[in-house]
């Protein structure tokens, strides 16, 4: 069945039950559908019906629904209800999910709601809110199992059974008397172990840990590199703070991929959360203005070489060819490098190797493209010198564009900027200007032979 049709059908069903004012049927609908599916139908409703549903549904279901909705819906809910109502909803979800829901509110708004939570829950959520949302600390959960390494396997199993609740854990963390991380034991190993054996004997050696400040993109790369299901988060002294699970990382991968795709076309993933045309324009316009500035500079370059174009008008016919091929080659190179950076496949020692590989690729691409473009120019215009200029310019433009495509994301990464930005309008515009300069500069240099 088509997903879009399912979403629309659920929205229509919600609308119908609201019109009938049938709370019992709405409650039944809640039990029949997963919160993620309900969220898809919910966003299709007009704002007044959304507000009505949030007041009719039980607090626990509202909390689950909020966890599935985009940030602007969540913010709107917390701003529209009494803090005590918001606190009741937060009390229905784990501390890490509650922190996720509050991250985008102002600090004073967060405090007003947290003051209505039970003390222990409020303390847990405040601990998580101290960390940036896009870091290991912001992604970690507090619902983990930890025991001293000296307890027996049987005692550890009892403690794990008492603490599991609805969560399924794959790790038991070992901590010393000061709550410092002392190792990991895979829970599935406990069943076959001697019940009297100290659990520390089952410890995994050299298990990785992360600091709370680690960026979520680097965290995701770590999960992939070591094929992890969960990783402990510790502070500078080694005290165990929480854990990040693979479920959290799946969300990170989706967010980062979406963010990179939007940045590579000069926009933002905020577009997924806004509907108004003016809001979308606000996100896209700055990048288009950068493109406009680049296009005007390209026009200035053409004007600079206008004498050559006046003398040999046929030079103008191949300007789009040079700029398009350079731009495409640069975009290919930057996309590959950005993706490798995102996957953690470009280490500091591999940077030179990456650049040299792209240089070789640029040479080969430029050579073959230059022969074809130069040959076509010669045949079309009957001028071998024009073919030589077009071919040489094509080689130069593609080599430079490929190198820029490889180097600029690495430079952006080095200075702490998002490498995906280098693959957007920035690099395309820069390559257009460089390609034009190479082509028209060669044309000017060999003008007497072209004439």
N, C-alpha and C positions, 0 to 999 in steps of 0.2 A: 504493500500500500504506500502511496506517495506521502512523504513526510510533511510536505506543505499542506496537503489535503487534511491529514490528521490534525495538524495544528489549527487549521481553520475550522474544522469540525468541532474540536474541543472548545474553541472560542465561542462558536455559535451555541453550543450546549450550555456553557457558562452564562451567556447572555440570556438564553431562554429561561433558565432556572432563576436568574435574578429578576426577570420580568414577572415570573410567577410568584416571586417571594417565597421560595421553597427551601428553607434552611436544611431540612432533612435530606432532600435530594442532593443538595450541595455537599453535605457531609458524606453522603454515599459516594459521590463522584470523587471526593478526596481520597477515599479508601481504594478506589479502583485504579487510580493513576499515580505514577511516580511523580515526585515534586518537579523533576526536570521537565516532564511533559506538561504538567500544569503551568509551569512558568512560560512555556512556549505559547500556550493558549492565552494566558493572562496578559502578555504584552500586546496581543491583538485587540484587546478591549479598550474602549474609550476611558479617559482618566477617571470620570465619575464612577464608572462601574468597577474599575480597579480599586478605588477607595472603598466602595461598598463591600467588595469581596473581602478585603483585608479586615474590615470590622466584623464581618459575619463568621469568618473561619476561626477555628480554635487556635490558641496561641502557638501550640506546638507545630501545627501545620503552617502557620504564617512564618515561623522561624525557618522551617525547611524550604519554604517557597523563596524567602528572602535570600537564602544561600545560593539559589539557582539564578537569581535575577541580576541584571547588570547594575553597575554602581549607582547610576542616576535614579533608578527606581528605589534602591535601598535608602539612599540619602533622603529622597522625598518622603518615604515612609517614616523615618526617624524624626524628620522635621515636622510631620503632621500629627503625630500621636503624642500623648503624654509620656514623659520619661518613664513612669512606672509601667506603662503598657509595653514600651520598647524593652525595658529590663526583663519583663516576663518572657518576651519572645527570645531574648538572648540567653535566658536561663535554660531554655530548652535545647540548646546546642552546645557542643564542646567549646572550651575556652578559645581554641585556635580559630574556630569558625566565627565565634562572637567577635574576636579581634578583627578578623577579615571584614566583618560587616561594619565595624566602627572606624576602620582606618581612614576613610575619606571624610569623616566629620571633623570639624574644628575641635581643638583640644578641650575647650570649655564645654562644648556640646557633649563630647565623650564623657567628661566628668559628671555632668548632670545625670546622664543615664546610668553610669557605673555606680553612683551613689545610691541607686535604688536596687542594686544587686546585693545578694548576700556577701558578707565580707570576704570569705575564702574565694568565691568566684571572681569578685572584683579585683582582688590581688593578682589572681592568675591572668586575667585579661590585661591588666595594667603592665605586667611583666612582658607580655607579647607586644603591646603597643609601643614599648620603648624602642623597638627595633624597626628599621625601615621595612616597608611592606615587601619590597623586592629583594630581600636578603634571606639567608638561612634562618636568622632569628625571627623574621616576619613570617616564614613559612612553617616553622616548627610547631609541633603539638606537644602538650604537656602530659598526655595520657600514655606514659610508658611504664615499663616494669623494671625496677632496679632492686638488687639484693647485694649483700656483702659476699665476697668470694668464699668465705669460710662456711656458709650454711650448706647443709646437705642438699642433694638433689631432691629428696622427698620434701624437705621444708620449702625449697624453691618452688616446687610444683604447687604446693598449697597456697603460697603467696601469689603465684601467677593466676591460679584459679579464682582467688578472691578478688583480684584486681582487674580481670579481663573485662567483665561486664559485657557490653555489646561489641567492644573492639576486639579484633583478632590481631594478636601480636606475633611476630616472627622472631624477635630478639628479646633476650633478657639481659639487661645491662648490669655489669658488676661495678660497684662503687665502694670506696674505702670509708673510713669513719668520718671523713670530711666531705663526703659526697662527691669526691673526685672520681672521674671515669677510670675504671680499672680493667676494662675488657668487655667482650661480648660473648654470649652463649646463644646458639641457635636453639630455640625452644623444642624443635622436633628431635633434637639429640637427647633430650631428657628422658623420653619414654624407654629407650633401650639402655640407659645408664644405670649403674648400681645406685640404689636409693640412698646408701650411706656415704657415697662419694661426695667430697666437697665440690660444689658446683664450679669453683675456680679451676678445677682440673680439666674442665671441658672448654676452657676459654679459647677463643680464636686469637691467634697471634697477629700483630700488625694490622688490626682493623682500623680503617681510617676514621678520623673525626674532623669536624669543621668548626670554625669560629662563627659566631652569629652574624658578623659583618660580611661574610662571603656573599657575593652577588649571586642571585638565583640562576643566572645563565651558566656561571662557572659551577654551581652546585649540580645543575642538570648534567653537565659534561662529566662530572665526577661519578654520578650514578651510572652513566653509560660506560665509562672507562672500567669501573670495577664490577659492573653488573650487580648493583646493590638493590635490596628491597627496602632498606632503611639505613639512616646514618645518624649517629649521635651528634648533638650540638653542644660544645663545651665552651667555657669562658677561658680567659688567658691563663688562669691558674689550674685549669683542667676540671673544674666543677661541671658536672652534667646538668645542662639546662633543659634539654628537650630532645626530640627526634624529628627528623623529616622522613616521610615515607614516600614510596614510589607513587602513591596516589597523588600526593602533593606535586611531585615532579611532572606527572602527566599534564597537570594544569599549567605548570610553568612552561613546558615545551609548547603547548598550544598558544599561550600568551606571547611568548617570544617569537614564534614563527609568524603569528599574525602581525605583531609589531614590526618585524623586519620587512614583511611584504608591503605594508603600508608605507614605511619610510623609504623603501626603494622606489616607490612611485610618487614620493613627495607628499604624503598625507600622514594621517595618524590613525591608530586603531580606535581612537575615540569615535570615529565615524560609525562604528558598530553600535554605539550607544545613543546617538542623536538622530533625530528625524528632520528637524527644521532645516530648510535650505540655507538660511543665513549661518547656522552653526557649522554646516559642512563647508560653506565658503570661507569661514574664519579659519578652518583647518587647512584648506588647500591653497588659499590665496598667497600666503608668504612664500611657498615654494614656487608657485607660478610667477611671482614677482622676481624671484631669483632667475628663473628661466628667461623672463623678459629682459632683465639686465644683461644676461649672457647673450641673448639674441641681438640686443642693441650693440653690444661690443663686437659681435660677429659682423654686424652691418658696418661698424666703424672700420673693421679690418678690410672688408670688401672695398669700402670707400678709399682706404689707404692705397689699395692696389688698383684703383679705377683706371689709371693710365694704361696698365697692361690689359685690362678688360676692354678698353676702348680700341686698342690696337689689334687684339685677338679676341673677338667676341665669342668664339667657340669655347674659350676657357670657361665661360659662365655655365655652359651646358653640363659640365662635370662637377660643379660645386656640390650639388646634392649627393652625388655618388661618393665623393670623398668624405663628406661629413657623416653621411649615414653609415658607411662601412666602419669608420673610426669609432663612432658612437656605439655601434653594435658590438664591435670587438672589445671595447672597454667595458661595456655592460656585462658581456659574457665572463670576462676575467674577474671583475669585481664581485659578481654573483657567486662564482666558485669560491673565491677567497672568503667572502662574508659567511658563506655556509660552512666552510671548514673551520672558521673561527668560532661559529656558534656551536659546532660539534666538538670543539676542543682539539681539532686535528692539526692546528698550526701552533707549534710550540716555539719559544724563542730561538732554539737551535735550528729550527726548520724554516725560519723566515727567509734567509738567504736562498735556501734551496727552492722555496716557493717562487721567489722573484725570478731566479734564473730559469726555472721551468717556464714561467709565463713569458720571459724574454724569448726563449726558443720557440714557444708557440706563436708569439707575435711575428717572429722572423719568417716562419713557415707560412702562416696565414697571409702575411703581407706579400711574400714572394708569389704565391699562387694567385692571390687576388689582383696583385699588380700586373702580372702577365696577362690575365684575362681582361682587366679594365683597360690597360694600355693597348692591347690588341684591338679591342672594340673601338677605342678612340681613333686609332690609326685607320681602321677600315671605314669607319663612319665619315671621317673628315679627310681621308686621303693624305694625312700629314704625319709622317713617322715621328717627328719631333714632338708633336702634341701627344702622341701615344707614349713617348718616353717620359714626358712631364707627368702625365696622368698616372702612369705605372709607378714612377719613383715616388710621387706624392702619396699614392695608395700604400706603398710599402712603409714609408715614413710615418704616415698617420696611424696605421694599424699597430706598428711597433710601439709608438709612443702611447697610444690609447690602451694597449694591452698592459704595458708597464704601469701606467697610471691606475688602471683597474686593479692591479695586484698590490701596488704600493699604498694607495690612499686609504683603503680599509685598515691596513696595518698601522698607518700613521694615526688614524682616528682612534684605533684601539689603544695605541700607546699614550695618547693624550687624554684618555678617559672618555672620549665621545663614542657614540654608537656607530660601529663600522657600517651599518646598513645605510646610514645617511650618505656615505660616499658612493653608494650605488644608485642613488636617485638623480634628481635633476642636476646636482652639483657636478658629478663626473661627466654626464652627458653634455652639459653646456661647455665645460672646460675642453672636452675633446673636440667639439665643434670648432672652437676658436683655434686650437692648436692645428687641427687638420686644415683649416682655411689658410692659416699662416704658412704652413709647409707648402701647400699647393700653389697659392698665389705668389709666394716668395720664389719658388722654382720657376713659375711662369715669367716673373719679372726678370729673373737672372738669365733666362734663356730666350728672352723676348725677341732679340734680333733673328734667332734661328726659327722661331715660330712664325714670324712675319714673312 
